[in-house]
Amino acid sequence: MDFSEKNKIKDILILSLIDSLAEIYSVNLNIDKDVIYDSIVSKLNKFDILDVNTKSINIENAKNKLVKYITTDITNDLQLYNPNRTLSFFSNFQNSELIGKGGNGWVYKVFNPLDKSTYAIKKIGIKSNFSESLNEVRAMAKFNNKNIVRYYNSWIESRSFDEKINLINSQLLITDKSDDDSTTNSDWEELNEENYNKFLFIQMELCKCNLKEYLKDNDITIKERKNICLQILKGINYIHKNKYMHRDIKLTNIFYGFDKKIKIGDFGLICKNDILKEDVGTIGYTAPEVLNGKNYDYKADLYSLGVVFLEIFYDVTTNMEKMELIRKAKINNLENDDINIQKLVNGLISNEPDKRLLIEDCIFLL
């Protein structure tokens, strides 16, 4: 083997290593992989350590074949130095207090001594539901609106280092299933931390209470209730404008912030605004087309919104009362002293999606 051929093999190996490392670092630094790759290669080429001008189709093919194996080998070797990593980043926060628990995780109130601020952190147990959980993170990271709970950070932690690496390799580096149309319902188990070895954490804005608690504990005028509804509409409109559906709009997923603003939160069922057939949501708020297994779109959110508005404007003390009012609204027979409120709730709680009021119509009525 002559000297030039040895150099070519060396270049292939170096390029493969750089490609693998760029892929790993891009996940942790949230920087495009190609930017990291090109930066490293250009520096090596500048100092004549690597001759990228000799690349050919054969070199590129060889490099691509090596990347998969190198990435796996690097991460397998890393676990030898830290085989038993515990949940660490979350423990950097102080005064952890469990404030909520639902079908897909736990919510804690925590204090960060570095910035001396208090946050809410959602901890989600991960098994087959990883891609659905990523939907929540990626949607929240894109949102920037005063009527949406603010997102700060997210990370993955595992009881053991090799499981964390396997998760990164299988889900983040190789495939991105978050936008896959074939995504099915999450396979949630009984909510017990011992059932999980991996967790996704979402750090977000802490709110004072949810809307159900706020309505119960405060004497609120009709004018204030209308203002609450306007803020909800602005938040939902923002979500829909960004081509997402919330799919679980209810009083307990809407929050009263410390800045006295109403905020939409809990995006565990959020998805891209498309034609869907997946039966998800909360009974009592879920649109008829969802319950009946029919195709549905963002108008399903509008039905749920109508139920929320019904609870805001009407004194409902039992589920039986609530269902009776919903039944009346479905046949456009729900009455109110304020004709605009009557039109608003009747116009949203309709069995037929195409007959539901649009958000612009709701804002006009309020």
DOTIFI-125469 format. One line per field, with one value per residue (C-alpha): residue number from 1; residue in three letters; x, y, z. Coordinates in nm, 3 decimals, padded with zeros to 5 digits. Example, Ala and Ser with C-alpha at 12.3 -4.5 7.8 and 13.67 -1.06 7.14 Angstrom:
# residues 2
pos (1;2)
code (ala;ser)
X (01.230;01.367)
Y (-00.450;-00.106)
Z (00.780;00.714)
//
This chain:
# residues 366
pos (1;2;3;4;5;6;7;8;9;10;11;12;13;14;15;16;17;18;19;20;21;22;23;24;25;26;27;28;29;30;31;32;33;34;35;36;37;38;39;40;41;42;43;44;45;46;47;48;49;50;51;52;53;54;55;56;57;58;59;60;61;62;63;64;65;66;67;68;69;70;71;72;73;74;75;76;77;78;79;80;81;82;83;84;85;86;87;88;89;90;91;92;93;94;95;96;97;98;99;100;101;102;103;104;105;106;107;108;109;110;111;112;113;114;115;116;117;118;119;120;121;122;123;124;125;126;127;128;129;130;131;132;133;134;135;136;137;138;139;140;141;142;143;144;145;146;147;148;149;150;151;152;153;154;155;156;157;158;159;160;161;162;163;164;165;166;167;168;169;170;171;172;173;174;175;176;177;178;179;180;181;182;183;184;185;186;187;188;189;190;191;192;193;194;195;196;197;198;199;200;201;202;203;204;205;206;207;208;209;210;211;212;213;214;215;216;217;218;219;220;221;222;223;224;225;226;227;228;229;230;231;232;233;234;235;236;237;238;239;240;241;242;243;244;245;246;247;248;249;250;251;252;253;254;255;256;257;258;259;260;261;262;263;264;265;266;267;268;269;270;271;272;273;274;275;276;277;278;279;280;281;282;283;284;285;286;287;288;289;290;291;292;293;294;295;296;297;298;299;300;301;302;303;304;305;306;307;308;309;310;311;312;313;314;315;316;317;318;319;320;321;322;323;324;325;326;327;328;329;330;331;332;333;334;335;336;337;338;339;340;341;342;343;344;345;346;347;348;349;350;351;352;353;354;355;356;357;358;359;360;361;362;363;364;365;366)
code (met;asp;phe;ser;glu;lys;asn;lys;ile;lys;asp;ile;leu;ile;leu;ser;leu;ile;asp;ser;leu;ala;glu;ile;tyr;ser;val;asn;leu;asn;ile;asp;lys;asp;val;ile;tyr;asp;ser;ile;val;ser;lys;leu;asn;lys;phe;asp;ile;leu;asp;val;asn;thr;lys;ser;ile;asn;ile;glu;asn;ala;lys;asn;lys;leu;val;lys;tyr;ile;thr;thr;asp;ile;thr;asn;asp;leu;gln;leu;tyr;asn;pro;asn;arg;thr;leu;ser;phe;phe;ser;asn;phe;gln;asn;ser;glu;leu;ile;gly;lys;gly;gly;asn;gly;trp;val;tyr;lys;val;phe;asn;pro;leu;asp;lys;ser;thr;tyr;ala;ile;lys;lys;ile;gly;ile;lys;ser;asn;phe;ser;glu;ser;leu;asn;glu;val;arg;ala;met;ala;lys;phe;asn;asn;lys;asn;ile;val;arg;tyr;tyr;asn;ser;trp;ile;glu;ser;arg;ser;phe;asp;glu;lys;ile;asn;leu;ile;asn;ser;gln;leu;leu;ile;thr;asp;lys;ser;asp;asp;asp;ser;thr;thr;asn;ser;asp;trp;glu;glu;leu;asn;glu;glu;asn;tyr;asn;lys;phe;leu;phe;ile;gln;met;glu;leu;cys;lys;cys;asn;leu;lys;glu;tyr;leu;lys;asp;asn;asp;ile;thr;ile;lys;glu;arg;lys;asn;ile;cys;leu;gln;ile;leu;lys;gly;ile;asn;tyr;ile;his;lys;asn;lys;tyr;met;his;arg;asp;ile;lys;leu;thr;asn;ile;phe;tyr;gly;phe;asp;lys;lys;ile;lys;ile;gly;asp;phe;gly;leu;ile;cys;lys;asn;asp;ile;leu;lys;glu;asp;val;gly;thr;ile;gly;tyr;thr;ala;pro;glu;val;leu;asn;gly;lys;asn;tyr;asp;tyr;lys;ala;asp;leu;tyr;ser;leu;gly;val;val;phe;leu;glu;ile;phe;tyr;asp;val;thr;thr;asn;met;glu;lys;met;glu;leu;ile;arg;lys;ala;lys;ile;asn;asn;leu;glu;asn;asp;asp;ile;asn;ile;gln;lys;leu;val;asn;gly;leu;ile;ser;asn;glu;pro;asp;lys;arg;leu;leu;ile;glu;asp;cys;ile;phe;leu;leu)
X (00.000;00.157;00.177;-00.107;-00.346;-00.265;-00.339;-00.673;-00.770;-00.660;-00.880;-01.180;-01.136;-01.089;-01.395;-01.600;-01.492;-01.571;-01.913;-01.996;-01.877;-02.063;-02.381;-02.341;-02.252;-02.535;-02.788;-02.639;-02.554;-02.864;-02.648;-02.692;-02.467;-02.334;-02.219;-02.009;-01.877;-01.775;-01.610;-01.385;-01.301;-01.214;-00.965;-00.799;-00.779;-00.634;-00.339;-00.284;-00.391;-00.668;-00.699;-01.070;-01.007;-00.918;-01.269;-01.447;-01.774;-01.592;-01.449;-01.789;-01.953;-01.685;-01.720;-02.098;-02.061;-01.815;-02.019;-02.283;-02.028;-01.805;-02.096;-02.201;-01.843;-01.777;-02.090;-02.035;-01.682;-01.800;-02.020;-01.712;-01.607;-01.947;-02.158;-02.400;-02.512;-02.798;-03.055;-02.823;-02.928;-03.269;-03.104;-02.929;-03.262;-03.366;-03.688;-03.847;-04.221;-04.464;-04.755;-04.921;-04.952;-05.126;-05.143;-04.803;-04.583;-04.519;-04.491;-04.261;-04.216;-03.840;-03.595;-03.280;-03.009;-02.805;-03.059;-03.263;-03.586;-03.866;-03.984;-04.217;-04.047;-04.242;-04.088;-04.208;-04.133;-04.009;-04.067;-04.243;-04.384;-04.059;-04.163;-04.495;-04.313;-04.075;-04.381;-04.454;-04.097;-04.056;-04.390;-04.327;-03.979;-04.133;-04.405;-04.351;-04.676;-04.790;-05.092;-04.882;-04.688;-04.325;-04.067;-03.711;-03.521;-03.547;-03.318;-03.309;-03.182;-03.145;-03.078;-02.781;-02.553;-02.581;-02.960;-02.932;-02.683;-02.902;-03.195;-02.991;-02.865;-03.198;-03.429;-03.239;-02.947;-03.087;-03.456;-03.690;-04.034;-04.197;-04.367;-04.441;-04.804;-04.797;-04.744;-04.992;-05.123;-04.861;-04.834;-04.875;-04.844;-04.948;-04.769;-04.491;-04.132;-04.003;-04.159;-03.916;-03.541;-03.544;-03.704;-03.764;-03.762;-03.926;-03.842;-04.110;-04.279;-04.442;-04.801;-05.003;-05.283;-05.496;-05.813;-06.047;-05.889;-05.885;-06.258;-06.343;-06.139;-06.220;-06.529;-06.501;-06.724;-06.872;-06.637;-06.337;-06.468;-06.493;-06.136;-06.024;-06.198;-06.035;-05.692;-05.770;-05.882;-05.560;-05.354;-05.547;-05.538;-05.159;-05.133;-05.353;-05.169;-04.852;-05.029;-05.073;-05.372;-05.376;-05.625;-05.672;-05.822;-05.986;-05.994;-05.709;-05.480;-05.528;-05.334;-05.336;-04.984;-04.801;-04.810;-05.194;-05.213;-05.413;-05.191;-05.249;-05.036;-04.993;-04.910;-04.885;-05.126;-05.024;-04.970;-04.938;-05.265;-05.367;-05.656;-05.644;-05.842;-05.673;-05.912;-05.744;-05.852;-06.056;-06.412;-06.654;-06.441;-06.376;-06.549;-06.808;-06.608;-06.309;-06.521;-06.688;-06.357;-06.409;-06.148;-06.099;-05.888;-05.837;-06.216;-06.211;-06.023;-06.307;-06.562;-06.345;-06.314;-06.694;-06.714;-06.449;-06.647;-06.964;-06.789;-06.662;-07.000;-07.244;-07.262;-07.204;-07.182;-07.214;-07.121;-07.488;-07.566;-07.274;-07.385;-07.740;-07.611;-07.390;-07.691;-07.885;-07.595;-07.569;-07.924;-07.862;-08.097;-07.867;-07.986;-07.804;-07.899;-07.611;-07.706;-07.343;-07.243;-07.540;-07.430;-07.068;-07.129;-07.404;-07.187;-06.888;-07.061;-07.196;-07.198;-07.105;-06.746;-06.814;-07.090;-06.867;-06.772;-06.428;-06.195;-06.238;-06.617;-06.567;-06.342;-06.605;-06.880;-06.673)
Y (00.000;00.331;00.649;00.830;00.539;00.532;00.903;00.847;00.582;00.819;01.096;00.862;00.762;01.122;01.242;00.958;01.041;01.409;01.325;01.105;01.358;01.640;01.434;01.377;01.739;01.875;01.705;01.842;02.192;02.234;02.338;02.207;01.904;02.032;02.357;02.167;01.925;02.196;02.402;02.116;02.000;02.351;02.397;02.061;02.140;02.485;02.336;02.057;01.789;01.676;01.704;01.730;01.812;01.448;01.337;01.132;00.942;00.632;00.820;00.963;00.618;00.467;00.750;00.705;00.332;00.401;00.674;00.439;00.202;00.476;00.655;00.333;00.248;00.594;00.592;00.234;00.323;00.632;00.432;00.248;00.570;00.641;00.323;00.431;00.785;00.899;01.171;01.467;01.787;01.789;01.759;02.094;02.259;02.317;02.304;02.054;02.025;01.799;02.021;01.808;01.454;01.339;01.065;01.144;01.270;01.474;01.853;02.003;02.353;02.411;02.688;02.752;02.897;03.019;03.269;03.280;03.206;02.957;02.732;02.446;02.129;01.851;01.506;01.252;00.881;00.755;00.419;00.390;00.743;00.928;01.075;01.199;01.362;01.534;01.689;01.871;01.997;02.109;02.285;02.474;02.574;02.742;02.930;03.287;03.441;03.603;03.369;03.052;02.902;02.995;02.727;02.754;02.427;02.051;01.753;01.375;01.183;00.814;00.589;00.451;00.618;00.345;00.377;00.751;00.694;00.424;00.666;00.936;00.694;00.531;00.832;01.158;01.072;00.808;00.890;01.171;01.023;01.333;01.425;01.067;01.025;00.669;00.779;00.600;00.661;00.659;00.332;00.487;00.261;00.324;00.642;00.502;00.623;00.271;00.171;00.396;00.411;00.722;01.061;01.374;01.700;02.024;02.344;02.609;02.910;02.856;02.981;03.070;02.817;02.658;02.829;02.588;02.681;03.051;03.057;02.865;03.081;03.427;03.643;03.737;03.981;03.911;04.171;03.990;03.655;03.797;03.921;03.573;03.425;03.681;03.583;03.213;03.286;03.473;03.182;02.919;03.138;03.160;02.780;02.730;02.998;02.799;02.495;02.297;02.147;02.137;01.845;01.872;02.213;02.221;02.439;02.255;02.301;02.678;02.876;03.206;03.348;03.551;03.833;03.814;03.681;03.374;03.110;02.790;02.500;02.123;02.032;01.657;01.580;01.858;01.766;01.924;02.059;01.786;01.552;01.304;01.007;00.946;00.929;01.147;01.416;01.443;01.312;01.600;01.830;01.608;01.690;01.438;01.366;01.260;01.032;00.878;00.787;01.024;01.242;01.574;01.890;02.210;02.258;01.988;02.242;02.490;02.248;02.201;02.578;02.605;02.372;02.581;02.899;02.730;02.655;03.013;03.182;02.934;02.820;02.448;02.247;01.888;01.691;01.613;01.986;02.041;01.763;01.901;02.249;02.095;01.906;02.233;02.409;02.133;02.209;02.585;02.611;02.732;03.066;03.354;03.708;03.831;03.748;03.751;03.491;03.282;03.304;03.231;02.906;02.778;02.862;02.661;02.355;02.214;01.851;01.971;02.104;02.330;02.513;02.610;02.974;03.078;03.241;03.579;03.550;03.468;03.769;03.992;03.863;03.934)
Z (00.000;-00.107;00.097;-00.087;-00.031;00.339;00.353;00.182;00.441;00.717;00.571;00.553;00.916;01.035;00.841;00.988;01.341;01.290;01.147;01.446;01.702;01.525;01.546;01.920;01.997;01.782;02.011;02.331;02.201;01.985;01.688;01.336;01.281;00.946;01.107;01.364;01.101;00.852;01.125;01.237;00.884;00.764;01.048;00.984;00.614;00.682;00.872;00.615;00.864;00.634;00.259;00.193;-00.173;-00.236;-00.141;-00.405;-00.420;-00.294;00.006;00.093;00.073;00.293;00.542;00.567;00.635;00.916;01.085;01.223;01.374;01.513;01.682;01.852;01.958;02.099;02.312;02.426;02.538;02.724;02.958;03.090;03.261;03.417;03.432;03.706;03.651;03.874;03.811;03.855;03.679;03.843;04.184;04.122;04.200;04.562;04.765;04.526;04.595;04.406;04.294;04.027;03.899;03.584;03.325;03.178;03.459;03.770;03.808;04.072;04.206;04.236;04.323;04.120;04.350;04.051;03.921;04.245;04.058;04.107;03.823;03.742;03.618;03.453;03.485;03.228;03.252;02.916;02.750;02.415;02.448;02.369;02.034;02.172;02.465;02.222;02.054;02.379;02.417;02.057;02.044;02.370;02.254;01.946;02.134;02.252;02.368;02.693;02.704;02.676;02.968;02.900;02.818;02.954;02.910;02.872;02.919;02.942;03.241;03.302;03.597;03.401;03.147;02.883;02.873;02.816;02.532;02.376;02.386;02.212;01.947;01.872;01.894;01.845;01.617;01.386;01.345;01.436;01.481;01.628;01.300;01.191;01.090;01.221;01.582;01.809;02.158;02.430;02.618;02.963;03.267;03.625;03.728;03.943;03.910;03.967;03.632;03.444;03.391;03.171;03.225;03.019;03.218;03.100;03.288;03.249;03.400;03.738;03.762;04.070;04.015;03.744;03.621;03.798;04.132;04.046;03.962;04.277;04.515;04.378;04.335;03.967;03.779;03.437;03.289;03.439;03.314;02.963;02.989;03.096;02.791;02.560;02.688;02.640;02.285;02.211;02.343;02.146;01.835;01.866;01.893;01.587;01.387;01.450;01.300;01.620;01.801;02.181;02.206;02.584;02.654;02.998;03.309;03.479;03.176;03.178;03.439;03.625;03.621;03.881;03.623;03.642;03.285;03.177;03.015;02.819;02.941;02.963;02.603;02.659;02.372;02.133;01.769;01.428;01.289;01.049;00.986;01.275;01.402;01.736;02.033;02.298;02.541;02.859;02.881;02.921;02.705;02.402;02.075;01.942;01.625;01.838;02.060;01.756;01.590;01.297;01.129;01.309;01.299;01.502;01.530;01.799;02.015;01.958;02.105;02.417;02.436;02.440;02.741;02.921;02.851;02.976;03.306;03.328;03.274;03.428;03.790;03.747;04.070;03.944;03.634;03.578;03.560;03.326;03.089;03.083;02.989;02.718;02.582;02.558;02.389;02.129;02.016;02.039;02.336;02.617;02.755;02.925;03.030;02.814;02.454;02.340;02.600;02.492;02.126;02.223;02.411;02.180;01.880;02.001;02.151;01.828;01.712;01.363;01.344;01.043;01.234;01.526;01.568;01.456;01.707;01.536;01.585;01.955;02.008;01.839;02.070;02.380)
//
